[in-house]
Amino acid sequence: MPKKLSCSIILLLMCCCAYAQHATISGKVKDEQGNAIEQATVAAEGTAIGTHTNAKGYYTLEVPADKKLSIVYSFLGYELKHKIINLVAGQNQEIDVVLKSESKALGGVEVKASRSDDPSAIQLNTTKMNEMVTAVDPISAMIKTYVGSHNELTSQYSVRGGNYDENLVYVNDFEVYRPYLVRSGQQEGLSFVNSDLVSNVNFSVGGFQAKYGDKMSSVLDVTYKTPTEFAGSVMISLLGANIHLEGASKNKKLTYLIGVRQKSNQYILQAQPTKGVYNPSFTDAQMLVNYKFNSKWDMEVIANYARNRFTFEPESETTSFGVLNQAYQLDVAYTGNEIDQFDSRFGGVSTTYHPNDKLKLKFLISGFQTNEQETYDISGEYLFGELQTDLSKANFGQIDDALATGTIQDYTRDYLTINLANAGFRGSYDAKNNFIQWGLDANVTSINDQLLEWERRDSASYTQPVGSTLQMAYYYNTAATFNYTRYDGFLQDNFRFKDSLRLTGSAGVRFNYSSLNNETVVSPRLQMAYEPDWVRDVVFKFATGLYAQPPFYTEMRDFEGNVNTQLKAQRSYHTVLGADYKYKLYDRPFKITAELYYKDLWDIDPYIYDNVSIRYTAKNDAVGYVYGGEMRLYGDIVKDATSWISIGLMKAEQRLTDSPSFKGYFPSPSDQRFMLGMYFEDYLPQNKNFKMHLNLIYATGLPTGPPNLPIYDNTLRIPDYKRVDIGFSALLLDSKRKLHPAHSYFNNLKSIWASIEIFNLLDIQNTLSYSWIQDYTTNRIFAAPNRLTSRLLNVKLVFLF
């Protein structure tokens, strides 16, 4: 027995000595939004020692003591992070780590396949937003390089055959809205999203998850920053100015974001063909405040006020078009003016409760109000004729044969007030292999609309059309006031199979009920992502589901202003198949994404474009389809300089179900057959502080046709849209280089950037729409193009502190 006891004591001492030669590290791995990252790798570099985080993001790792080690934290789609440690025997050190998305290193976007994200969503590179050369907001400009555009004056975009009204926009889980009466890009103010406040942007171009609302084309999901210290920025340019401030309290419980923007398109509108006195003024103020009561409760308050004013006194316009030996010119002299006011207010409060690490509950209340007035009375006396094209004639380049003269008077008095109130609830539960999310919303909408529009055409002192009574080309005088309640909700499960991250998916269903037409819509949706165990880094994606769009006020109002409150939801079926491939070329990161998609549409509410305004028939009397493919390349074409290129092919057609005279399919108004978008960045080889930024968009023309004809006769095509913008920026001050005196006023600045931007570098005359002029002697109708802006120079200064 003593001998056995001695052996046991010796063995115990050996075990204690062995244990004493080790130490332990533990902690939590999170992303930039504070979400736990499951299955992240934690390893000691150069050794076989490692572990993975659990479902809550926690890890524990035993490491050798009295030895300097580099601990590497890694996860697919995120940048590596290193921590150097040298612990004594028996020490237990807690190390929490935040991993940054590697979208910056991958050139513009990153497609994540984590359990809580949409595997098909594109994560926009927020570091590049303020480098975009654009006259609109940077986020919209970036999106347009992915999906195409036909108008540089608007922040609206069309996605895969859909229109502007089919796009969802969220900011911190709150759905946001835009003005509704705006009918031209020059009237349009600032978009809701302030890029200075943004930390993360996900953009889904189709096949999105059930947690997102009831629209048929796309989702822009924006997350604002959570500041950790005081900072800010100031931007000044010829088009306006922005300022933003952010900060946090000493205990980090209170954080705030404040942004104010002022924009005036007066400078850029002077380059339009219609000359006159432009006076646009767009102001926007936003605030986001977050307070963390304790580890379980926090509250967030968001507020926005937008004041948009647009006044215009047109004077003259000269438009020439045609071919070399048969050219025409339209000269117009204007009288009258236009005065527009678009004021909107938005406020929201959300409270989040975390009873434990698995369960999250969120309560949201928000309100939106828009007061819009569009008033104008403008007369244009026009002369339309054929130009002299013979160089030997004295009147070369002048109107030689007048084809039409007359006056067109447009009169509008439109007033719209919309009030929306929303109460919502969101929940999520982490059940290891399943991440379950659910939500429920109640939305009350109040609408008060008054519309009065008419147009009078006069030629040779006779009002057209000629008759015994005074007739207008059109006359609309309507009013509508109504309220309704809408309920919607969803249930969704983000899952994985057999504890494997290689095959993940999301299955969910939405419902929507409107008290206005007593319609209930149910929309099941499914997304899958598979990463095969190959040498190459490839992810295959698949999405399918039903998508419906219950009508809002604009869809209910027909061409003449009458409101159809019994209009049903438009519906569609989506199928998307795609793949992502990441690789390295010349030791630089690149990625190729490709997707094929098909949409089957029914109960469509047909529409036409009137500049950026959409006018509906207010009938569910069409069916249609959309199919196409997209391919994008992201990467460092120039080392350490992000660039990307996007190519898309598409066909979108529809057919009226109640037309006795036309039974076939015809192009949809958003039938953009081909698009090419590119962003390219370069710098001086010897000095990276001098950069060049290039935006390029090419898109084939959209269908159009004369007014007052059936929509299936809109078979003409606007000329292709071609646009190149270029900018040159220089870093004037860098806080990392202490070249200025200690007492300098610049000590508190992080950097100063100066930029020179050239809009429409090639000075291409893009056509937005047409004015239709009738030759009353032959009854021929001529299409005089309404053109967009010409080449223009902009100067910009950006201060970061």
SEDO-472727 format. One line per 3 residues: number of its first residue (from 1); their letters; for each residue x, y, z of C-alpha. Coordinates in steps of 0.02 Angstrom, whole numbers, plus 50000, padded with zeros to 5 digits. Layout:
NUM = A = X:Y:Z  ...
This chain:
1 = MPK = 50000:50000:50000  50136:50130:50042  50220:50090:49877
4 = KLS = 50056:50114:49781  50022:50275:49878  50194:50343:49833
7 = CSI = 50164:50307:49648  49995:50396:49656  50072:50549:49739
10 = ILL = 50212:50556:49609  50085:50541:49467  49977:50679:49543
13 = LMC = 50128:50794:49558  50175:50760:49377  49999:50806:49322
16 = CCA = 50003:50965:49426  50172:51013:49352  50109:50979:49178
19 = YAQ = 49953:51087:49210  50060:51225:49283  50150:51242:49116
22 = HAT = 49991:51302:49030  49878:51456:49028  49704:51491:48962
25 = ISG = 49626:51625:48852  49439:51648:48830  49319:51777:48762
28 = KVK = 49192:51818:48628  49210:51846:48440  49089:51972:48363
31 = DEQ = 49063:52065:48199  49060:52254:48178  48875:52261:48222
34 = GNA = 48902:52166:48385  48828:52002:48324  48910:51842:48385
37 = IEQ = 49009:51744:48254  48985:51558:48270  49118:51433:48213
40 = ATV = 49253:51567:48202  49428:51491:48213  49542:51536:48359
43 = AAE = 49718:51463:48340  49897:51488:48397  49997:51528:48242
46 = GTA = 50130:51399:48197  50056:51265:48312  49919:51134:48307
49 = IGT = 49827:51220:48451  49657:51289:48405  49469:51290:48435
52 = HTN = 49305:51362:48369  49177:51481:48444  49009:51414:48500
55 = AKG = 48836:51473:48448  48855:51625:48563  49025:51672:48493
58 = YYT = 49120:51616:48650  49281:51515:48651  49408:51443:48774
61 = LEV = 49584:51393:48722  49725:51317:48824  49897:51381:48768
64 = PAD = 50078:51351:48825  50137:51466:48965  50291:51576:48967
67 = KKL = 50295:51581:48778  50261:51723:48657  50118:51672:48541
70 = SIV = 50018:51751:48401  49834:51705:48418  49743:51713:48251
73 = YSF = 49555:51743:48240  49474:51704:48073  49307:51671:47989
76 = LGY = 49251:51661:47808  49213:51834:47740  49309:51927:47876
79 = ELK = 49484:51995:47894  49609:51901:48002  49648:51973:48171
82 = HKI = 49807:51939:48272  49832:51954:48459  50006:51935:48537
85 = INL = 50008:51852:48710  50139:51792:48834  50052:51720:48987
88 = VAG = 50123:51647:49147  50080:51472:49203  49900:51455:49265
91 = QNQ = 49847:51629:49202  49674:51649:49126  49656:51802:49012
94 = EID = 49495:51862:48932  49512:51927:48753  49359:51989:48657
97 = VVL = 49383:52017:48470  49286:52111:48336  49314:52046:48159
100 = KSE = 49294:52167:48014  49213:52117:47851  49345:52089:47719
103 = SKA = 49238:52178:47588  49372:52311:47574  49502:52181:47527
106 = LGG = 49384:52095:47406  49347:52249:47304  49181:52330:47330
109 = VEV = 49064:52198:47399  49059:52041:47500  48925:51906:47493
112 = KAS = 48904:51826:47663  48827:51658:47697  48808:51673:47885
115 = RSD = 48652:51613:47970  48572:51782:48002  48611:51861:47833
118 = DPS = 48535:51844:47661  48655:51733:47560  48608:51824:47400
121 = AIQ = 48633:51999:47469  48772:52111:47406  48863:52203:47544
124 = LNT = 48911:52373:47476  49083:52440:47518  49047:52590:47629
127 = TKM = 49229:52647:47618  49202:52689:47434  49038:52782:47446
130 = NEM = 49106:52956:47467  49229:52926:47325  49090:52902:47196
133 = VTA = 49081:53043:47068  48897:53085:47068  48768:53223:47077
136 = VDP = 48653:53115:47185  48685:53021:47346  48835:52901:47343
139 = ISA = 48736:52744:47388  48617:52767:47241  48764:52804:47127
142 = MIK = 48848:52642:47179  48688:52541:47154  48668:52613:46980
145 = TYV = 48836:52539:46928  48761:52368:46973  48587:52384:46894
148 = GSH = 48601:52525:46766  48523:52696:46750  48443:52815:46626
151 = NEL = 48443:52977:46725  48587:53053:46823  48474:53179:46911
154 = TSQ = 48376:53051:47012  48426:52937:47155  48293:52811:47102
157 = YSV = 48342:52647:47020  48256:52507:46926  48302:52326:46968
160 = RGG = 48277:52178:46851  48126:52244:46757  48042:52325:46908
163 = NYD = 48005:52508:46935  48053:52631:47072  47900:52589:47177
166 = ENL = 47952:52406:47189  48107:52440:47295  48111:52422:47484
169 = VYV = 48225:52531:47592  48260:52498:47777  48365:52596:47900
172 = NDF = 48397:52505:48066  48242:52396:48036  48129:52547:48000
175 = EVY = 48052:52554:47826  48077:52726:47750  47986:52818:47611
178 = RPY = 48009:52951:47477  47898:53093:47409  47761:53037:47291
181 = LVR = 47717:53187:47181  47894:53213:47115  47886:53194:46927
184 = SGQ = 48060:53249:46871  48237:53222:46932  48266:53409:46950
187 = QEG = 48125:53418:47079  48195:53274:47178  48282:53313:47341
190 = LSF = 48396:53209:47449  48367:53024:47476  48329:52970:47654
193 = VNS = 48491:52874:47681  48635:52985:47738  48797:52900:47683
196 = DLV = 48897:52992:47818  48802:52895:47952  48812:52723:47873
199 = SNV = 48912:52574:47937  48838:52431:47836  48733:52417:47677
202 = NFS = 48658:52257:47607  48576:52261:47436  48472:52116:47369
205 = VGG = 48424:52120:47185  48295:51981:47197  48247:51822:47287
208 = FQA = 48262:51906:47457  48209:51831:47623  48038:51828:47704
211 = KYG = 48091:51948:47842  48087:52089:47715  47925:52172:47663
214 = DKM = 47803:52156:47521  47884:52228:47366  47933:52137:47207
217 = SSV = 48107:52196:47154  48242:52238:47281  48289:52274:47462
220 = LDV = 48413:52404:47523  48449:52363:47706  48551:52500:47790
223 = TYK = 48628:52497:47964  48689:52659:48041  48848:52672:48145
226 = TPT = 48869:52637:48330  49003:52766:48376  49136:52733:48507
229 = EFA = 49215:52906:48512  49187:53084:48454  49212:53109:48267
232 = GSV = 49136:53201:48121  49152:53263:47944  49116:53415:47836
235 = MIS = 49092:53411:47648  49078:53567:47540  49052:53569:47352
238 = LLG = 48971:53673:47215  48816:53565:47236  48794:53585:47424
241 = ANI = 48866:53542:47594  48855:53403:47724  48906:53396:47906
244 = HLE = 48894:53253:48027  48941:53225:48210  48952:53064:48308
247 = GAS = 49004:53016:48482  48979:52914:48640  48972:52947:48826
250 = KNK = 49117:52897:48938  49031:52738:48994  48981:52699:48811
253 = KLT = 48798:52682:48860  48743:52832:48758  48789:52853:48575
256 = YLI = 48729:52980:48449  48735:53021:48264  48684:53188:48189
259 = GVR = 48686:53231:48005  48633:53388:47911  48636:53403:47722
262 = QKS = 48602:53549:47605  48592:53524:47418  48558:53642:47274
265 = NQY = 48552:53580:47095  48554:53757:47027  48731:53740:46962
268 = ILQ = 48700:53577:46871  48528:53625:46806  48603:53774:46715
271 = AQP = 48679:53646:46597  48507:53585:46541  48435:53634:46371
274 = TKG = 48289:53728:46451  48359:53896:46505  48283:53995:46646
277 = VYN = 48293:54037:46829  48314:53880:46933  48302:53893:47121
280 = PSF = 48308:53720:47202  48343:53703:47387  48344:53535:47476
283 = TDA = 48381:53520:47663  48387:53363:47768  48423:53336:47954
286 = QML = 48438:53166:48039  48473:53105:48214  48502:52933:48287
289 = VNY = 48521:52910:48476  48551:52743:48562  48550:52714:48749
292 = KFN = 48600:52550:48832  48512:52536:49001  48599:52373:49047
295 = SKW = 48654:52211:48969  48474:52165:48930  48387:52327:48879
298 = DME = 48430:52462:48754  48331:52595:48661  48354:52683:48495
301 = VIA = 48275:52844:48430  48284:52899:48249  48215:53060:48175
304 = NYA = 48220:53142:48004  48156:53304:47931  48168:53344:47745
307 = RNR = 48125:53515:47673  48125:53517:47483  48088:53673:47380
310 = FTF = 48094:53692:47193  48049:53850:47097  48077:53872:46912
313 = EPE = 48044:54012:46789  48082:53943:46616  48133:54066:46480
316 = SET = 48180:53975:46321  48228:53809:46246  48309:53760:46082
319 = TSF = 48316:53577:46033  48391:53514:45870  48380:53335:45811
322 = GVL = 48376:53227:45656  48507:53173:45531  48632:53270:45425
325 = NQA = 48520:53298:45274  48355:53307:45368  48368:53402:45531
328 = YQL = 48234:53485:45636  48230:53616:45772  48106:53660:45908
331 = DVA = 48114:53837:45980  48007:53876:46132  47983:54040:46226
334 = YTG = 47909:54017:46398  47806:54120:46519  47748:54073:46694
337 = NEI = 47831:53976:46833  47831:53818:46939  47830:53813:47130
340 = DQF = 47846:53645:47218  47856:53601:47402  47891:53429:47472
343 = DSR = 47906:53418:47662  47922:53252:47753  47947:53200:47933
346 = FGG = 47994:53031:48003  48018:52972:48180  48044:52803:48260
349 = VST = 48079:52724:48429  48138:52546:48455  48171:52451:48616
352 = TYH = 48272:52291:48617  48267:52161:48755  48398:52023:48772
355 = PND = 48337:51906:48910  48483:51789:48869  48612:51758:48734
358 = KLK = 48491:51658:48629  48333:51764:48630  48312:51940:48563
361 = LKF = 48150:52041:48564  48127:52210:48480  47979:52329:48485
364 = LIS = 47963:52469:48356  47849:52620:48338  47866:52742:48194
367 = GFQ = 47773:52880:48105  47791:52962:47934  47708:53117:47863
370 = TNE = 47728:53199:47694  47649:53363:47638  47672:53391:47452
373 = QET = 47621:53534:47338  47653:53542:47152  47592:53701:47070
376 = YDI = 47635:53773:46900  47560:53874:46760  47679:53878:46612
379 = SGE = 47645:53928:46432  47764:53890:46292  47752:53972:46121
382 = YLF = 47840:53859:46000  47905:53860:45823  47947:53693:45747
385 = GEL = 48027:53676:45577  48152:53594:45463  48329:53662:45464
388 = QTD = 48425:53717:45312  48563:53586:45288  48638:53654:45128
391 = LSK = 48807:53732:45168  48796:53846:45017  48638:53933:45081
394 = ANF = 48647:54093:45181  48523:54028:45309  48619:53867:45342
397 = GQI = 48578:53800:45515  48418:53903:45530  48237:53852:45513
400 = DDA = 48198:53851:45328  48025:53775:45328  47908:53803:45476
403 = LAT = 47804:53647:45507  47707:53697:45662  47679:53846:45774
406 = GTI = 47572:53867:45926  47557:53876:46114  47551:53740:46245
409 = QDY = 47489:53790:46418  47510:53670:46564  47419:53703:46727
412 = TRD = 47433:53599:46886  47374:53617:47066  47412:53453:47155
415 = YLT = 47408:53435:47346  47444:53274:47439  47454:53234:47625
418 = INL = 47498:53059:47685  47511:53004:47866  47575:52831:47914
421 = ANA = 47588:52756:48088  47670:52588:48119  47689:52475:48271
424 = GFR = 47798:52322:48252  47876:52178:48345  48030:52076:48297
427 = GSY = 48103:51923:48380  48244:51800:48354  48300:51641:48439
430 = DAK = 48466:51552:48417  48437:51364:48427  48612:51311:48371
433 = NNF = 48569:51235:48201  48421:51351:48179  48410:51539:48191
436 = IQW = 48224:51578:48201  48157:51753:48166  47979:51819:48171
439 = GLD = 47889:51984:48161  47719:52069:48161  47669:52244:48105
442 = ANV = 47512:52351:48108  47510:52500:47991  47379:52639:47984
445 = TSI = 47378:52749:47829  47283:52911:47801  47279:52993:47629
448 = NDQ = 47210:53161:47573  47237:53205:47390  47176:53344:47276
451 = LLE = 47222:53345:47093  47187:53476:46961  47282:53466:46797
454 = WER = 47244:53524:46621  47334:53561:46459  47278:53677:46321
457 = RDS = 47351:53673:46147  47330:53820:46030  47385:53831:45848
460 = ASY = 47354:53980:45733  47234:54053:45864  47130:53894:45869
463 = TQP = 47124:53781:46019  47163:53603:45971  47067:53498:45940
466 = VGS = 46956:53618:45842  46771:53610:45883  46619:53710:45931
469 = TLQ = 46667:53706:46114  46828:53739:46205  46916:53574:46231
472 = MAY = 47073:53536:46326  47204:53410:46274  47166:53337:46445
475 = YYN = 47075:53394:46603  47087:53303:46771  46997:53363:46927
478 = TAA = 46984:53235:47066  46994:53221:47256  47015:53073:47370
481 = TFN = 47016:53051:47559  47023:52881:47643  47103:52782:47785
484 = YTR = 47147:52599:47800  47244:52477:47908  47367:52347:47851
487 = YDG = 47434:52198:47949  47586:52097:47899  47705:51975:47977
490 = FLQ = 47833:51840:47943  47911:51682:48013  48084:51630:47954
493 = DNF = 48215:51499:47996  48398:51517:47946  48466:51342:47961
496 = RFK = 48614:51230:47925  48629:51043:47902  48723:50926:48020
499 = DSL = 48827:51059:48105  48904:51106:47938  48930:51280:47874
502 = RLT = 48946:51214:47696  48758:51201:47667  48651:51339:47741
505 = GSA = 48479:51401:47701  48332:51509:47746  48148:51462:47735
508 = GVR = 48008:51579:47781  47834:51642:47745  47752:51814:47747
511 = FNY = 47571:51868:47759  47488:52034:47723  47309:52090:47752
514 = SSL = 47233:52257:47700  47068:52321:47769  47046:52430:47613
517 = NNE = 47010:52287:47493  47001:52143:47619  47140:52049:47530
520 = TVV = 47257:51926:47615  47421:51880:47531  47535:51736:47585
523 = SPR = 47713:51727:47516  47827:51577:47553  48013:51600:47513
526 = LQM = 48170:51492:47513  48357:51529:47496  48503:51407:47495
529 = AYE = 48692:51425:47492  48817:51283:47468  49006:51292:47482
532 = PDW = 49084:51132:47414  49244:51064:47489  49350:51114:47340
535 = VRD = 49522:51190:47326  49439:51339:47244  49332:51457:47350
538 = VVF = 49160:51437:47270  48985:51464:47340  48827:51410:47246
541 = KFA = 48664:51501:47282  48481:51468:47248  48325:51567:47291
544 = TGL = 48142:51548:47250  47976:51609:47316  47820:51712:47294
547 = YAQ = 47826:51902:47305  47675:52015:47312  47653:52204:47315
550 = PPF = 47493:52266:47397  47445:52432:47316  47491:52598:47391
553 = YTE = 47411:52762:47340  47513:52788:47181  47463:52617:47113
556 = MRD = 47279:52653:47149  47273:52817:47050  47246:52802:46863
559 = FEG = 47301:52918:46723  47155:53037:46755  47173:53043:46944
562 = NVN = 47032:52923:46988  47068:52808:47136  47030:52622:47133
565 = TQL = 47029:52568:47316  46984:52389:47267  47145:52362:47172
568 = KAQ = 47227:52196:47217  47409:52158:47251  47527:52129:47105
571 = RSY = 47609:51959:47117  47763:51871:47055  47862:51710:47067
574 = HTV = 48053:51723:47075  48188:51594:47039  48372:51641:47056
577 = LGA = 48523:51529:47028  48699:51597:47055  48878:51567:47107
580 = DYK = 49022:51664:47185  49205:51625:47151  49346:51706:47250
583 = YKL = 49524:51691:47192  49692:51780:47188  49780:51847:47034
586 = YDR = 49954:51923:47047  49931:51906:47235  49777:52019:47230
589 = PFK = 49601:51972:47285  49465:51953:47153  49289:51887:47150
592 = ITA = 49167:51842:47012  48980:51828:47043  48853:51767:46916
595 = ELY = 48664:51747:46928  48524:51689:46815  48347:51739:46859
598 = YKD = 48167:51719:46802  48011:51810:46860  47833:51760:46819
601 = LWD = 47713:51906:46847  47523:51914:46860  47390:52036:46920
604 = IDP = 47506:52172:46855  47453:52354:46868  47522:52424:46702
607 = YIY = 47609:52592:46704  47708:52717:46603  47854:52829:46648
610 = DNV = 47828:53018:46651  48008:53069:46683  48035:52994:46859
613 = SIR = 47848:52994:46897  47756:52829:46872  47576:52835:46809
616 = YTA = 47471:52679:46832  47314:52616:46747  47249:52560:46920
619 = KND = 47192:52393:46850  47255:52216:46880  47240:52178:46695
622 = AVG = 47410:52116:46639  47527:51968:46653  47711:51963:46610
625 = YVY = 47883:51890:46633  48062:51946:46661  48218:51842:46632
628 = GGE = 48402:51878:46619  48575:51858:46689  48706:51964:46777
631 = MRL = 48893:51947:46803  49006:52053:46911  49192:52059:46939
634 = YGD = 49265:52138:47096  49447:52157:47138  49609:52254:47141
637 = IVK = 49638:52281:46956  49766:52406:47018  49851:52345:47178
640 = DAT = 49766:52412:47335  49635:52503:47230  49457:52438:47228
643 = SWI = 49365:52421:47062  49218:52324:46994  49123:52295:46833
646 = SIG = 48943:52235:46811  48860:52167:46653  48676:52123:46635
649 = LMK = 48560:52053:46502  48372:52058:46526  48206:52045:46438
652 = AEQ = 48042:52106:46517  47874:52092:46429  47692:52099:46476
655 = RLT = 47520:52063:46401  47351:52143:46434  47220:52015:46486
658 = DSP = 47067:52122:46442  47120:52203:46278  47005:52153:46134
661 = SFK = 47119:52229:46001  47293:52170:46053  47328:51997:46122
664 = GYF = 47517:51983:46112  47662:52029:46225  47746:52199:46218
667 = PSP = 47899:52272:46307  47876:52328:46487  47921:52510:46525
670 = SDQ = 48079:52450:46617  48135:52332:46479  48322:52370:46487
673 = RFM = 48398:52239:46372  48583:52269:46412  48681:52366:46543
676 = LGM = 48863:52392:46584  48920:52478:46743  49095:52506:46807
679 = YFE = 49190:52590:46946  49379:52602:46924  49508:52674:47043
682 = DYL = 49692:52715:47015  49828:52819:47097  50000:52890:47061
685 = PQN = 50129:52751:47075  50243:52855:47186  50106:52935:47291
688 = KNF = 49942:52847:47335  49873:53009:47406  49831:53065:47228
691 = KMH = 49688:52959:47161  49575:52945:47010  49395:52882:47017
694 = LNL = 49296:52835:46861  49111:52790:46848  49042:52721:46684
697 = IYA = 48865:52670:46640  48796:52608:46474  48615:52553:46460
700 = TGL = 48505:52517:46310  48354:52629:46286  48183:52603:46364
703 = PTG = 48018:52588:46268  47920:52747:46234  47782:52813:46122
706 = PPN = 47664:52959:46088  47542:53007:46226  47357:52962:46226
709 = LPI = 47392:52796:46140  47372:52621:46216  47524:52568:46316
712 = YDN = 47556:52422:46199  47597:52551:46063  47749:52611:46161
715 = TLR = 47867:52512:46049  47990:52651:46005  48156:52656:46098
718 = IPD = 48242:52803:46181  48426:52809:46125  48549:52713:46232
721 = YKR = 48609:52799:46390  48797:52829:46397  48880:52916:46543
724 = VDI = 49059:52935:46604  49103:53034:46761  49281:53056:46822
727 = GFS = 49357:53130:46979  49531:53170:47043  49563:53180:47231
730 = ALL = 49714:53230:47334  49750:53206:47519  49797:53379:47579
733 = LDS = 49820:53335:47761  49846:53171:47852  49847:53166:48042
736 = KRK = 49965:53017:48036  50099:53132:47968  50141:53262:48099
739 = LHP = 50211:53394:47981  50112:53540:48050  50164:53637:48206
742 = AHS = 50105:53581:48377  49995:53735:48394  49917:53713:48221
745 = YFN = 49728:53728:48202  49737:53566:48101  49788:53460:48249
748 = NLK = 49609:53404:48277  49583:53351:48096  49610:53173:48037
751 = SIW = 49620:53218:47854  49574:53344:47719  49532:53285:47544
754 = ASI = 49509:53396:47391  49423:53332:47234  49390:53393:47058
757 = EIF = 49247:53303:46972  49196:53308:46790  49017:53255:46759
760 = NLL = 48977:53184:46587  49159:53183:46535  49120:53142:46352
763 = DIQ = 48981:53274:46344  48855:53148:46276  48680:53217:46248
766 = NTL = 48573:53084:46331  48386:53083:46298  48266:53062:46444
769 = SYS = 48098:53077:46354  48013:53162:46208  47899:53311:46175
772 = WIQ = 47776:53261:46041  47743:53398:45913  47609:53381:45781
775 = DYT = 47623:53453:45606  47443:53506:45581  47462:53519:45392
778 = TNR = 47511:53336:45370  47456:53267:45542  47631:53196:45564
781 = IFA = 47696:53185:45743  47877:53226:45779  47973:53173:45935
784 = APN = 48080:53316:46001  48203:53244:46129  48210:53309:46308
787 = RLT = 48393:53295:46349  48489:53279:46511  48639:53375:46575
790 = SRL = 48797:53412:46478  48978:53416:46539  49004:53505:46704
793 = LNV = 49144:53533:46830  49123:53512:47017  49245:53550:47159
796 = KLV = 49233:53464:47328  49322:53476:47497  49303:53344:47633
799 = FLF = 49363:53371:47813  49369:53223:47934  49394:53249:48121
